[in-house]
Amino acid sequence: MSKKNRLIVHCLIALCSQYVCAQPRTMGLEEMFRLADENSQRIQVYQTGKDAAEAALQAAKAQRLPDINASLSASYLGDGKLWDRDFSNPMNIDMPHFGNNFSLEAQQVIYAGGAISSSIELAELGKHSAELDAQKNRQEVRFLLTGYYLDLYKLHNQMQVLKKNLELTEQVIANMRVRREQGTALQNDITRYELQKETLKLQVAKVKDASTIINHQLITTLHLSEGTEIIPDTTLLDEQIQTLDEKNWQALASQNNLDLQQTQVGIQVNEQKVKLERSERLPKIALVAAEHLDGPITIEVPVLDNNFNYWYVGVGITYNFSSLFKNNHKLKQARLNVKKAQETHQLMQEQVENTIQATYVDFLTAFTDLRTQKKSVELADQNYDVTSNRYQNDLALLTDMLDASNTKLSADLSLVNARINVIYHYYKMKYVTHTL
């Protein structure tokens, strides 16, 4: 086999492999959400953040454990020198040249003014905040995927409508050619409809390209194999829409909205910081114990070349008196941060309420638009049938036929969009209440 033939074979194998890999996969929203939870890199980042917050909590709890320190040293001691108080009459003092030291000390804090408990509580709140961040990110990823999915569904339905109108246009062209042979139609009429046919083909190509782009965004987010073609589940339009009233949606948001929960955590965090600042003004009490072994004994003259061992246990109390005048401004700042966090929470409540109200109005508008588009399709179909019959009986112009055809196409596409928009606004209501 020549090099050229081998190259052709390899190219054919590569093309066939890509064709085999490009397998369509029908997928519903719930399956897509599951795949996102398992594979989305964005969700994994926040999961790592949760793990880091858990490690920080365990580190804070470890502060309750005792502190234990040990030290061991060996040294060389030079000879000493002894003077009178006026530095006269110097005298050399022989010293044992090997020195050693060993110490073991333990300390258990039994009261720190609430500092350790507040630090643990802050770490727990940090963990809770990381969990809320992860949940919020999960809602954002799901809503993003929902938007992609519904856009893809809309494009698939538009493709069906365009193909249907393309078939209808080809049928009209065929009928016109028959009429032209009979002398009742002009070639110009056929040409105008062939122009419309080419326009429809261009729209089909644009919809196909847009579907390819959105499909790639979906498989990238879900980490599916390259070449996977996602086909939306056709039963989605049959899904029962939960038509709650605005009051119930507001109640759902009050219970589940993660922004409200995050601002509430912010209040608790700043309250714990106030407690930490207060703890600076309180004494610290700890149990202490130590074991020492030193040699030689250099506090005696002449020096005793012996090892000296001693130990002790007791209670230690420390108090930072400077905190009484240094800590005032920090404590005031911490209290003001609590007030700011409370005001932020109230502001978030207003924003969430306004968002729910606006989204709910859009949700109702989507139902109104759907009813209107259904009626528009019905009227457009009637107009097309009447105009088609009149045109075949030479009672209408070609322009009337083209207008009726374009009106029917526009109405069909608008109905598809209206159905998808109802579902989109339903999922948007679930997203803004964080129940998606």
Salt bridges, closest charged atoms under 4 A:
GLU31 OE2 - ARG25 NH2 2.92
ASP37 OD1 - ARG138 NE 3.10
ASP37 OD2 - ARG142 NH2 3.11
GLU38 OE2 - ARG34 NH1 3.19
GLU54 OE1 - LYS127 NZ 2.59
ASP79 OD1 - HIS97 NE2 3.86
GLU105 OE2 - HIS292 NE2 3.53
GLU131 OE1 - HIS128 ND1 3.79
GLU140 OE1 - ARG42 NH2 2.81
GLU170 OE2 - LYS197 NZ 3.72
GLU194 OE2 - ARG177 NH2 2.64
GLU198 OE2 - LYS201 NZ 3.82
GLU226 OE2 - HIS216 ND1 3.86
ASP259 OD1 - LYS136 NZ 2.59
GLU378 OE2 - LYS375 NZ 3.99
ASP381 OD1 - LYS408 NZ 2.78
ASP394 OD1 - ARG179 NH2 2.69
ASP412 OD2 - LYS408 NZ 3.60
